[in-house]
């Protein structure tokens, strides 16, 4: 399942989300809840580089107050901190 459209506050816990992307297009996002995803054995949740950069750089998503990832297995990320996604 691919998530690319979220606005202000999204409760997406308990789904089967494998890839989260498009957060860079949501500068007003205040809460993102993606906890407890029901993934197949061995499957891991992944955030694309642009979404990670949007979370890391406060000028892109400046209103994010709550970011819940509890009870998930996350994929290792090789994040490019230079800003070139």
DSSP file (Angstrom, degrees, kcal/mol; ACC not computed):
  #  RESIDUE AA STRUCTURE BP1 BP2  ACC     N-H-->O    O-->H-N    N-H-->O    O-->H-N    TCO  KAPPA ALPHA  PHI   PSI    X-CA   Y-CA   Z-CA
    1    1 A X              0   0    0      0, 0.0    18,-1.3     0, 0.0    17,-1.1   0.000 360.0 360.0 360.0 135.8    0.0    0.0    0.0
    2    2 A X  E     -a   19   0A   0     16,-0.1     2,-0.6    15,-0.1    18,-0.2  -0.931 360.0-160.8-113.2 126.8    1.4    3.4   -1.0
    3    3 A X  E     +a   20   0A   0     16,-1.4    18,-2.1    -2,-0.5    20,-0.1  -0.930  31.0 142.9-108.9 120.7    0.5    6.6    1.0
    4    4 A X        +     0   0    0     -2,-0.6     2,-0.5     1,-0.2    -1,-0.1   0.466  56.7  63.3-133.0  -6.2    1.0    9.8   -0.8
    5    5 A X        +     0   0    0      2,-0.0     2,-0.3    21,-0.0    -1,-0.2  -0.940  54.6 148.4-128.4 111.2   -1.8   12.1    0.3
    6    6 A X        -     0   0    0     -2,-0.5     2,-0.4    16,-0.2    23,-0.1  -0.991  22.4-163.2-137.2 142.8   -2.1   13.2    3.9
    7    7 A X        -     0   0    0     -2,-0.3     2,-2.2     2,-0.2    22,-0.1  -0.996  57.0 -44.2-134.2 132.6   -3.5   16.4    5.4
    8    8 A X  S    S+     0   0    0     -2,-0.4    22,-3.7     2,-0.0    23,-2.5  -0.249 124.7  13.0  55.1 -71.7   -3.1   17.9    8.9
    9    9 A X  E     -c   31   0B   0     -2,-2.2     2,-0.4    21,-0.2    23,-0.2  -0.981  66.2-180.0-141.8 122.9   -3.7   14.8   11.0
   10   10 A X  E     -c   32   0B   0     21,-1.8    23,-2.6    -2,-0.4     2,-0.7  -0.987  14.7-163.3-130.0 128.9   -3.8   11.2    9.8
   11   11 A X  E     +c   33   0B   0     -2,-0.4    23,-0.2    21,-0.2    21,-0.0  -0.907  27.3 153.4-106.6 101.5   -4.4    8.1   11.8
   12   12 A X    >   +     0   0    0     21,-3.4     3,-0.8    -2,-0.7     5,-0.2   0.106  22.4 138.3-117.8  18.6   -3.2    5.2    9.7
   13   13 A X  T 3   +     0   0    0      1,-0.2    23,-0.2    20,-0.2    24,-0.1  -0.267  59.8  28.9 -66.1 152.3   -2.3    2.7   12.4
   14   14 A X  T 3  S+     0   0    0     21,-1.9    -1,-0.2     1,-0.2    23,-0.2   0.647  94.6 110.6  75.3  17.4   -3.2   -1.0   12.0
   15   15 A X  S <  S-     0   0    0     -3,-0.8    23,-4.2    20,-0.3    -1,-0.2  -0.099  79.6-102.8-100.4-157.1   -3.1   -1.0    8.2
   16   16 A X        +     0   0    0     21,-0.2     2,-0.5    -3,-0.1    24,-0.1  -0.334  54.1 158.7-126.8  49.7   -0.6   -2.7    5.8
   17   17 A X        +     0   0    0     -5,-0.2   -15,-0.1     1,-0.2     3,-0.1  -0.648   9.8 166.4 -82.1 121.4    1.5    0.4    4.8
   18   18 A X        +     0   0    0    -17,-1.1    28,-3.1    -2,-0.5     2,-0.4   0.798  66.4  35.7-101.1 -40.7    4.9   -0.6    3.4
   19   19 A X  E     -ab   2  46A   0    -18,-1.3   -16,-1.4    26,-0.2     2,-0.5  -0.967  61.5-165.8-122.4 129.6    6.1    2.6    1.8
   20   20 A X  E     +ab   3  47A   0     26,-2.6    28,-2.2    -2,-0.4     2,-0.3  -0.963  27.0 149.7-111.6 124.1    5.4    6.1    3.0
   21   21 A X        +     0   0    0    -18,-2.1    -2,-0.0    -2,-0.5    28,-0.0  -0.949  38.4  53.7-146.5 166.3    6.1    8.9    0.5
   22   22 A X    >   +     0   0    0     -2,-0.3     3,-1.7   -17,-0.1   -16,-0.2   0.502  58.8 128.3  88.0   5.4    4.9   12.3   -0.5
   23   23 A X  G >   +     0   0    0      1,-0.3     3,-1.9     2,-0.2     6,-0.2   0.788  64.4  69.6 -64.6 -24.9    5.3   13.9    3.0
   24   24 A X  G 3  S+     0   0    0      1,-0.3    -1,-0.3     3,-0.0     3,-0.2   0.694  93.2  58.6 -64.9 -17.1    7.3   16.7    1.4
   25   25 A X  G <  S+     0   0    0     -3,-1.7    -1,-0.3     1,-0.2     2,-0.3   0.310  94.6  70.7 -92.4   8.2    4.1   17.9   -0.3
   26   26 A X    X   +     0   0    0     -3,-1.9     3,-1.9     1,-0.1    -1,-0.2  -0.559  48.7 160.5-125.4  67.1    2.3   18.4    3.1
   27   27 A X  T 3  S+     0   0    0      1,-0.3    35,-0.7    -2,-0.3    36,-0.7   0.697  77.2  54.9 -64.7 -17.9    3.8   21.4    4.8
   28   28 A X  T 3  S+     0   0    0     -3,-0.1    -1,-0.3    33,-0.1     2,-0.1   0.380  74.5 132.7 -95.0   3.6    0.8   21.7    7.1
   29   29 A X    <   +     0   0    0     -3,-1.9    34,-0.3    -6,-0.2   -20,-0.2  -0.365  24.0 170.4 -60.1 125.7    0.9   18.1    8.4
   30   30 A X        +     0   0    0    -22,-3.7    35,-3.3     1,-0.3    36,-1.8   0.750  61.9  22.4-107.7 -35.7    0.6   18.2   12.2
   31   31 A X  E     -cd   9  66B   0    -23,-2.5   -21,-1.8    34,-0.2     2,-0.4  -0.999  54.1-177.5-138.4 137.7    0.2   14.6   13.2
   32   32 A X  E     -cd  10  67B   0     34,-2.4    36,-2.6    -2,-0.4     2,-0.6  -0.955   4.6-176.9-135.1 116.7    1.1   11.3   11.5
   33   33 A X  E     +cd  11  68B   0    -23,-2.6   -21,-3.4    -2,-0.4   -20,-0.2  -0.938  21.1 149.3-116.3 108.0    0.2    8.0   13.1
   34   34 A X        +     0   0    0     34,-2.6     3,-0.4    -2,-0.6    35,-0.1  -0.106  29.4 145.7-126.5  33.8    1.4    4.9   11.3
   35   35 A X        +     0   0    0      1,-0.2   -21,-1.9   -22,-0.1   -20,-0.3  -0.273  54.9  16.7 -73.9 157.8    1.8    2.6   14.3
   36   36 A X  S    S-     0   0    0     34,-2.7     2,-0.2   -23,-0.2    -1,-0.2   0.870  73.8-169.5  52.7  52.2    1.2   -1.1   14.4
   37   37 A X        -     0   0    0     -3,-0.4     2,-1.4   -23,-0.2   -21,-0.2  -0.519  22.7-130.8 -71.7 139.4    1.2   -1.9   10.7
   38   38 A X        +     0   0    0    -23,-4.2     2,-0.2    -2,-0.2    -1,-0.1  -0.636  44.3 165.6 -93.2  78.2    0.1   -5.4    9.9
   39   39 A X        -     0   0    0     -2,-1.4     3,-0.1     4,-0.1   -22,-0.0  -0.592  40.9 -96.3 -97.8 156.5    2.9   -6.5    7.6
   40   40 A X    >   -     0   0    0     -2,-0.2     3,-2.4     1,-0.2    -1,-0.1  -0.245  60.5 -74.2 -63.2 156.8    3.8   -9.9    6.3
   41   41 A X  T 3  S+     0   0    0      1,-0.3    -1,-0.2     3,-0.0     3,-0.1  -0.316 122.5  12.6 -55.3 128.1    6.5  -11.8    8.2
   42   42 A X  T 3  S+     0   0    0      1,-0.3    -1,-0.3    -3,-0.1     2,-0.2   0.253  97.0 125.7  87.2 -12.1    9.9  -10.2    7.3
   43   43 A X    <   -     0   0    0     -3,-2.4     2,-0.3    32,-0.0    -1,-0.3  -0.578  42.2-162.2 -82.0 143.4    8.3   -7.2    5.6
   44   44 A X        -     0   0    0     -2,-0.2    30,-0.2    -3,-0.1     2,-0.2  -0.933  20.5-112.1-128.8 148.8    9.5   -3.8    6.9
   45   45 A X  B     -e   74   0C   0     28,-2.9    30,-3.0    -2,-0.3     2,-0.4  -0.554  34.1-163.4 -77.6 143.4    8.1   -0.2    6.6
   46   46 A X  E     -b   19   0A   0    -28,-3.1   -26,-2.6    -2,-0.2     2,-0.5  -0.990  12.7-156.5-132.0 136.3   10.1    2.2    4.4
   47   47 A X  E     -b   20   0A   0     -2,-0.4   -26,-0.2   -28,-0.2   -28,-0.0  -0.947  27.5-123.2-107.7 131.9   10.1    6.0    4.2
   48   48 A X     >  -     0   0    0    -28,-2.2     4,-2.2    -2,-0.5     3,-0.3  -0.330  26.3-108.3 -71.9 161.0   11.4    7.5    0.9
   49   49 A X  H  > S+     0   0    0      1,-0.2     4,-2.5     2,-0.2     5,-0.2   0.850 116.5  54.2 -59.7 -39.3   14.3   10.0    1.1
   50   50 A X  H  > S+     0   0    0      1,-0.2     4,-2.1     2,-0.2    -1,-0.2   0.897 109.7  47.9 -64.9 -38.4   12.2   13.0    0.3
   51   51 A X  H  > S+     0   0    0     -3,-0.3     4,-1.9     2,-0.2    -2,-0.2   0.907 111.9  49.5 -67.7 -41.1    9.7   12.3    3.1
   52   52 A X  H  X S+     0   0    0     -4,-2.2     4,-2.3     1,-0.2    -2,-0.2   0.906 111.1  49.7 -62.7 -40.8   12.6   11.7    5.5
   53   53 A X  H  X S+     0   0    0     -4,-2.5     4,-2.5     1,-0.2    -1,-0.2   0.897 107.8  54.1 -65.5 -39.2   14.2   15.0    4.5
   54   54 A X  H  < S+     0   0    0     -4,-2.1     7,-1.0     1,-0.2     6,-0.2   0.882 111.7  45.0 -61.8 -38.3   10.8   16.8    4.9
   55   55 A X  H  < S+     0   0    0     -4,-1.9    -1,-0.2     1,-0.2    -2,-0.2   0.887 116.1  46.5 -71.0 -39.2   10.6   15.5    8.5
   56   56 A X  H  < S+     0   0    0     -4,-2.3     2,-0.8    -5,-0.2    -2,-0.2   0.806 103.9  65.1 -75.2 -30.7   14.2   16.4    9.2
   57   57 A X  S >X S-     0   0    0     -4,-2.5     3,-1.9    -5,-0.2     4,-1.2  -0.841  70.4-157.2-101.1 109.1   14.2   19.9    7.8
   58   58 A X  T 34 S+     0   0    0     -2,-0.8    -1,-0.1     1,-0.3     6,-0.1   0.692  87.2  66.3 -63.3 -20.5   11.8   22.1    9.8
   59   59 A X  T 34 S+     0   0    0      1,-0.1     3,-0.3     2,-0.1    -1,-0.3   0.745 103.9  46.5 -72.0 -21.1   11.3   24.5    6.9
   60   60 A X  T <4 S+     0   0    0     -3,-1.9     2,-0.6     1,-0.3    -2,-0.2   0.946 130.8  15.3 -86.2 -55.6    9.5   21.8    4.9
   61   61 A X  S  < S+     0   0    0     -4,-1.2     3,-0.3    -7,-1.0    -1,-0.3  -0.871  73.9 161.8-117.8  95.2    7.2   20.4    7.5
   62   62 A X        +     0   0    0    -35,-0.7    -1,-0.1    -2,-0.6   -34,-0.1   0.567  67.2  53.3 -93.4  -8.4    7.2   23.0   10.2
   63   63 A X        +     0   0    0    -36,-0.7     2,-0.5   -34,-0.3    -1,-0.2   0.404  67.7 128.4-108.0   2.1    4.0   21.9   12.1
   64   64 A X        +     0   0    0     -3,-0.3   -34,-0.2     1,-0.2   -33,-0.2  -0.451  19.3 157.8 -66.6 114.9    4.6   18.2   12.7
   65   65 A X        +     0   0    0    -35,-3.3     2,-0.4    -2,-0.5   -34,-0.2   0.743  61.5  37.1-106.5 -35.3    4.0   17.7   16.4
   66   66 A X  E     +d   31   0B   0    -36,-1.8   -34,-2.4     2,-0.0     2,-0.4  -0.985  54.0 171.6-128.5 128.0    3.2   14.0   16.7
   67   67 A X  E     -d   32   0B   0     -2,-0.4     2,-0.6   -36,-0.2   -34,-0.2  -0.856  14.7-170.5-136.1  96.9    4.9   11.3   14.6
   68   68 A X  E     +d   33   0B   0    -36,-2.6   -34,-2.6    -2,-0.4   -33,-0.1  -0.815  25.3 152.9-102.4 119.7    4.0    7.8   15.9
   69   69 A X    >   +     0   0    0     -2,-0.6     3,-0.7   -36,-0.2   -33,-0.2   0.176  26.0 153.3-121.6  12.9    5.8    4.7   14.5
   70   70 A X  T 3   +     0   0    0      1,-0.2   -34,-2.7   -35,-0.1     3,-0.1  -0.038  62.4  13.6 -53.2 145.3    5.3    2.4   17.6
   71   71 A X  T 3  S+     0   0    0      1,-0.2     2,-0.3   -36,-0.2    -1,-0.2   0.811  97.2 122.0  60.5  37.0    5.3   -1.4   17.1
   72   72 A X    <   -     0   0    0     -3,-0.7     2,-0.6   -36,-0.2    -1,-0.2  -0.910  61.0-131.7-122.3 154.2    6.7   -1.3   13.5
   73   73 A X        -     0   0    0     -2,-0.3   -28,-2.9   -30,-0.2     2,-0.3  -0.941  31.6-157.0-100.2 119.9    9.7   -2.9   12.0
   74   74 A X  B     -e   45   0C   0     -2,-0.6   -28,-0.2   -30,-0.2     2,-0.2  -0.758  13.1-120.0-103.0 145.9   11.5   -0.2   10.0
   75   75 A X        -     0   0    0    -30,-3.0   -28,-0.2    -2,-0.3     2,-0.0  -0.507  38.5 -96.9 -77.1 147.7   13.9   -0.7    7.1
   76   76 A X        -     0   0    0     -2,-0.2     2,-0.5   -30,-0.1    -1,-0.1  -0.373  43.1-147.2 -61.2 144.0   17.4    0.6    7.3
   77   77 A X        -     0   0    0     -3,-0.1     2,-0.9   -31,-0.0    -1,-0.0  -0.964  19.2-159.9-124.2 131.1   17.7    3.9    5.7
   78   78 A X        -     0   0    0     -2,-0.5     2,-0.3     2,-0.0   -29,-0.1  -0.786  30.3-166.2-103.5  84.8   20.7    5.4    3.9
   79   79 A X        -     0   0    0     -2,-0.9     2,-1.0     1,-0.1    -2,-0.0  -0.562  18.8-139.5 -83.6 133.2   19.6    9.0    4.1
   80   80 A X    >   -     0   0    0     -2,-0.3     3,-1.2     1,-0.1    -1,-0.1  -0.786  17.9-175.2 -90.8  98.6   21.2   11.7    2.0
   81   81 A X  T 3   +     0   0    0     -2,-1.0    -1,-0.1     1,-0.2     4,-0.1   0.530  69.6  82.6 -73.7  -5.7   21.6   14.6    4.4
   82   82 A X  T 3  S-     0   0    0      2,-0.2    -1,-0.2     1,-0.1     3,-0.1   0.672 105.9-114.9 -74.3 -14.6   22.9   16.9    1.7
   83   83 A X  S <  S+     0   0    0     -3,-1.2     2,-0.9     1,-0.2    -2,-0.1   0.343  79.8 119.7  99.7  -7.7   19.4   17.6    0.5
   84   84 A X              0   0    0      1,-0.1    -1,-0.2    -4,-0.0    -2,-0.2  -0.816 360.0 360.0 -95.4 107.1   19.7   16.0   -2.9
   85   85 A X              0   0    0     -2,-0.9   -35,-0.2    -3,-0.1   -36,-0.2   0.462 360.0 360.0 -82.8 360.0   17.0   13.3   -2.9
